[in-house]
Amino acid sequence: MFDIGVNLTSSRFKKDYLDVLERARSAGITGMVITGTNISDSKKALNLSKQNLNYCWSTAGVHPHYANRWSEDSNGELRSLASEPQVVAIGECGLDFNRNFSEPKQQCYVFQAQLELAVELNLPVFLHCRQAHNSFMSLLKPFIPQIKGAVLHCFTGTYKELRSYLDENLFIGITGWVSDQNRGRELRKLIPLIPSTHLLLETDAPWLLPQDIYPSPLSKRNEPSFLSYILQKVAFLRKEVETELEIQTTLNAHKFFSI
C-alpha cells in the first residue's frame, strides 16, 4: 500500500512521528508522500523525506488557505524546494471557497502561479478543491496539455465533478471520508465509477480518521497505518479483491509520482 497524502509535519505528530513511520511499515505501507501546505511546511516535509529516503517523498506548495502569505519571494523559494529530487509534485495547491481563509482572487493568483511552476519543472500537481469547481477547472484546463499529471486530492465531489476530472485525465485520491456514515454517502456511490488506472489512496493523516476502525483510537488521530481500512472499504464498494486493488493503486502511485 502507498499513502499519497500524509501531513506528517503536523504538530500532532511532533512527539512520535518515528513511531508513526514504524507502525506504517508494520502495517504494510511501502511508501508515502508527505504533503507541503506552505513554504515553511514544505521545507519540513522535504527534510522528513530526506531522513527517510526510498520510503518518504514530499510535495512543495501553498494550500489555498495560505494564499494570503504568498509574497514576491514565494515563487523562487518554491522553485528551489521543488527542484530537490525528493519533491515529487507541486502542491497542495488549488482553490477553497468553503471557508475563504484567503481572498478568492488571491487564491486564484497563487494557484495559477503554481500551475505555471509545475509546467516549468515538469512535475505533477497535488490538487485541492472545495466549493470552487467552476473557477478551479477554468484555471486548470489550459494547463492540462502541458502538465505532467494531476491528482484531485481527497475527492468528495459530485458525479458531475468526477466526470469533469476524469475527462481531463485527472487521478482521484480517496480518503477515510469514504467511510463516514453521513458525509461519505454520495462518495460511496461514485467509487465504482473511478477507473482502476486513475485511483489513488490516502489517509490525509492526522485528519479524516476512517469511521470503521474498531476500537477507534482514543486520540482520534489518523495515521498512515490505517490506510488498510480505506483499501478495504474501496475494494468492497468496487467489488474487487483487496490484494489486487492494493497492487493496482500502489502501481498508480509509483507511476504518477515517477518513483
C-alpha positions as CSV (number, residue, x, y, z in Angstrom):
1,M,0.0,0.0,0.0
2,F,1.1,3.5,-0.8
3,D,-0.3,6.6,1.0
4,I,-0.2,9.5,-1.4
5,G,-1.1,12.2,1.2
6,V,0.2,12.4,4.8
7,N,0.5,15.6,6.8
8,L,3.5,14.3,8.8
9,T,4.6,17.9,9.6
10,S,1.5,18.4,11.7
11,S,2.1,19.2,15.3
12,R,0.0,16.2,16.2
13,F,2.9,14.0,15.0
14,K,5.7,16.0,16.6
15,K,6.4,13.8,19.5
16,D,6.1,10.4,17.9
17,Y,6.5,10.6,14.1
18,L,9.2,7.9,14.1
19,D,6.8,5.6,15.8
20,V,4.1,6.5,13.3
21,L,6.5,5.6,10.5
22,E,7.4,2.3,12.2
23,R,3.7,1.4,12.6
24,A,3.2,2.3,8.9
25,R,5.9,-0.1,7.8
26,S,4.5,-2.9,10.1
27,A,1.0,-2.3,8.5
28,G,2.3,-2.9,5.0
29,I,2.7,0.7,3.9
30,T,5.5,0.6,1.3
31,G,5.9,4.3,0.9
32,M,4.2,7.7,1.4
33,V,4.2,11.3,0.2
34,I,4.4,14.0,2.8
35,T,2.2,17.0,1.9
36,G,3.6,20.5,1.9
37,T,0.9,23.2,2.5
38,N,3.0,26.4,2.7
39,I,6.7,27.3,2.2
40,S,7.8,26.6,5.8
41,D,5.8,23.4,5.9
42,S,7.2,22.3,2.5
43,K,10.7,22.7,3.9
44,K,9.8,20.5,6.8
45,A,8.2,17.9,4.5
46,L,11.4,17.8,2.4
47,N,13.6,17.4,5.4
48,L,11.5,14.5,6.7
49,S,11.6,12.8,3.3
50,K,15.4,13.2,3.2
51,Q,15.6,11.5,6.5
52,N,13.6,8.5,5.2
53,L,14.9,8.0,1.7
54,N,13.1,5.5,-0.5
55,Y,10.2,5.4,1.9
56,C,9.0,9.0,2.1
57,W,8.8,11.7,-0.6
58,S,7.2,15.1,-0.4
59,T,5.3,17.8,-2.2
60,A,6.1,21.5,-2.2
61,G,3.3,24.1,-2.5
62,V,1.0,26.6,-1.0
63,H,-2.5,25.5,0.1
64,P,-5.3,27.9,-0.7
65,H,-5.8,28.6,3.0
66,Y,-2.3,30.1,3.0
67,A,-2.5,32.0,-0.3
68,N,-2.5,35.3,1.6
69,R,1.0,34.5,2.8
70,W,2.3,34.5,-0.8
71,S,5.0,37.1,-1.4
72,E,7.3,38.2,-4.2
73,D,9.9,35.7,-2.8
74,S,7.5,32.7,-2.7
75,N,7.8,31.6,-6.3
76,G,11.6,31.5,-6.1
77,E,11.5,29.7,-2.8
78,L,9.1,27.1,-4.1
79,R,11.1,26.6,-7.3
80,S,14.2,25.9,-5.2
81,L,12.3,23.4,-3.0
82,A,10.7,21.7,-5.9
83,S,14.0,21.2,-7.7
84,E,15.0,18.8,-5.0
85,P,14.9,15.1,-6.1
86,Q,12.7,14.1,-3.1
87,V,10.0,16.5,-4.1
88,V,7.7,14.7,-6.5
89,A,4.8,17.1,-7.0
90,I,3.7,20.8,-6.7
91,G,1.1,21.2,-4.1
92,E,-1.0,21.1,-2.1
93,C,-2.5,23.8,-4.3
94,G,-5.9,24.8,-5.6
95,L,-9.0,26.7,-4.5
96,D,-11.1,26.6,-1.3
97,F,-14.1,28.8,-1.3
98,N,-15.7,26.9,1.6
99,R,-14.1,28.9,4.3
100,N,-12.1,31.5,2.4
101,F,-9.2,31.8,4.8
102,S,-7.6,33.7,1.8
103,E,-9.4,36.0,-0.6
104,P,-10.7,34.1,-3.7
105,K,-8.8,36.4,-6.1
106,Q,-5.5,35.8,-4.2
107,Q,-6.2,32.0,-4.2
108,C,-6.6,32.1,-8.0
109,Y,-3.4,34.0,-8.5
110,V,-1.4,31.7,-6.3
111,F,-2.9,28.6,-7.9
112,Q,-2.1,29.8,-11.4
113,A,1.5,30.6,-10.3
114,Q,1.9,27.0,-9.0
115,L,0.5,25.5,-12.2
116,E,3.0,27.5,-14.2
117,L,5.8,26.3,-12.0
118,A,4.7,22.7,-12.4
119,V,4.9,23.1,-16.1
120,E,8.3,24.7,-15.9
121,L,9.7,21.9,-13.6
122,N,7.8,19.1,-15.4
123,L,6.2,18.0,-12.1
124,P,2.6,16.7,-11.5
125,V,0.3,18.7,-9.3
126,F,-1.4,17.6,-6.0
127,L,-4.7,19.5,-6.0
128,H,-7.3,20.8,-3.6
129,C,-10.8,21.9,-4.5
130,R,-13.6,22.8,-2.1
131,Q,-16.8,24.6,-3.3
132,A,-14.8,26.2,-6.2
133,H,-15.3,23.7,-9.0
134,N,-16.0,26.1,-11.9
135,S,-13.2,28.5,-11.1
136,F,-10.9,25.6,-10.3
137,M,-11.5,24.0,-13.7
138,S,-11.3,27.2,-15.7
139,L,-7.8,27.8,-14.2
140,L,-6.6,24.2,-14.5
141,K,-7.9,23.3,-18.0
142,P,-5.5,25.4,-20.0
143,F,-2.5,23.7,-18.3
144,I,-3.7,20.1,-18.8
145,P,-2.0,19.6,-22.1
146,Q,1.3,20.9,-20.7
147,I,1.3,19.4,-17.2
148,K,2.9,16.1,-16.3
149,G,-0.1,14.9,-14.3
150,A,-2.7,15.9,-11.8
151,V,-4.4,14.3,-8.8
152,L,-7.5,15.6,-7.1
153,H,-6.6,15.0,-3.5
154,C,-9.3,13.9,-1.1
155,F,-12.2,13.8,-3.7
156,T,-15.6,14.5,-2.1
157,G,-17.4,16.0,-5.0
158,T,-20.4,15.2,-7.2
159,Y,-20.9,12.9,-10.1
160,K,-20.7,15.8,-12.5
161,E,-17.5,17.0,-10.9
162,L,-16.0,13.5,-11.0
163,R,-16.8,13.2,-14.7
164,S,-15.1,16.5,-15.5
165,Y,-12.0,15.5,-13.6
166,L,-11.8,12.1,-15.4
167,D,-12.5,13.8,-18.8
168,E,-9.3,15.7,-18.2
169,N,-7.4,12.6,-17.2
170,L,-7.0,13.5,-13.5
171,F,-6.2,10.9,-10.9
172,I,-8.6,10.7,-8.0
173,G,-7.4,10.5,-4.3
174,I,-9.8,8.7,-1.9
175,T,-9.5,9.2,1.9
176,G,-11.3,7.9,5.0
177,W,-14.2,10.2,4.1
178,V,-15.5,7.2,2.2
179,S,-16.4,5.5,5.5
180,D,-18.1,8.5,7.1
181,Q,-21.7,7.4,7.5
182,N,-23.3,10.7,6.6
183,R,-20.7,12.8,4.7
184,G,-19.5,9.8,2.6
185,R,-22.8,8.7,1.4
186,E,-22.5,10.3,-2.1
187,L,-18.9,9.4,-2.4
188,R,-19.6,5.7,-1.8
189,K,-21.9,5.7,-4.9
190,L,-19.1,7.2,-7.1
191,I,-16.2,4.9,-6.0
192,P,-17.1,2.2,-8.6
193,L,-17.0,4.8,-11.4
194,I,-13.3,5.7,-11.0
195,P,-11.1,3.8,-13.5
196,S,-8.7,1.5,-11.6
197,T,-5.8,3.1,-13.5
198,H,-6.7,6.5,-12.0
199,L,-7.4,5.6,-8.4
200,L,-5.1,6.6,-5.6
201,L,-5.5,6.0,-1.8
202,E,-4.5,8.4,1.0
203,T,-5.1,8.9,4.7
204,D,-4.7,12.7,4.8
205,A,-3.4,11.9,8.3
206,P,-3.8,13.2,11.0
207,W,-7.2,14.2,9.6
208,L,-10.1,12.1,8.3
209,L,-9.8,9.1,10.6
210,P,-11.8,6.2,9.0
211,Q,-15.0,5.8,10.9
212,D,-15.0,2.0,10.7
213,I,-11.9,1.5,12.9
214,Y,-12.9,-0.6,15.9
215,P,-12.0,0.2,18.6
216,S,-11.5,3.8,17.5
217,P,-8.2,5.3,18.8
218,L,-8.7,7.5,21.8
219,S,-6.7,10.3,20.3
220,K,-9.0,10.4,17.2
221,R,-5.8,10.9,15.2
222,N,-5.5,9.3,11.8
223,E,-2.1,7.9,10.7
224,P,-0.7,6.0,7.6
225,S,-1.0,2.6,9.3
226,F,-4.8,3.0,8.9
227,L,-4.7,3.1,5.1
228,S,-5.8,-0.6,5.0
229,Y,-9.3,0.5,6.3
230,I,-9.6,2.7,3.3
231,L,-8.4,0.0,1.0
232,Q,-10.9,-2.5,2.4
233,K,-13.8,-0.1,2.1
234,V,-12.9,0.9,-1.5
235,A,-12.4,-2.7,-2.5
236,F,-15.8,-3.6,-1.0
237,L,-17.6,-0.8,-2.9
238,R,-15.9,-1.8,-6.2
239,K,-16.5,-5.5,-5.6
240,E,-12.8,-6.1,-6.1
241,V,-10.2,-8.3,-4.4
242,E,-8.3,-6.3,-1.8
243,T,-4.9,-7.6,-2.8
244,E,-5.5,-6.8,-6.5
245,L,-6.6,-3.2,-5.6
246,E,-3.6,-2.8,-3.4
247,I,-1.3,-3.7,-6.2
248,Q,-3.0,-1.5,-8.7
249,T,-3.2,1.6,-6.5
250,T,0.5,1.2,-5.5
251,L,1.5,0.9,-9.1
252,N,-0.6,4.0,-9.9
253,A,1.2,6.0,-7.2
254,H,4.6,5.0,-8.4
255,K,3.6,5.9,-12.0
256,F,2.0,9.2,-11.0
257,F,4.9,10.4,-8.9
258,S,7.6,8.8,-11.1
259,I,9.2,6.9,-8.1
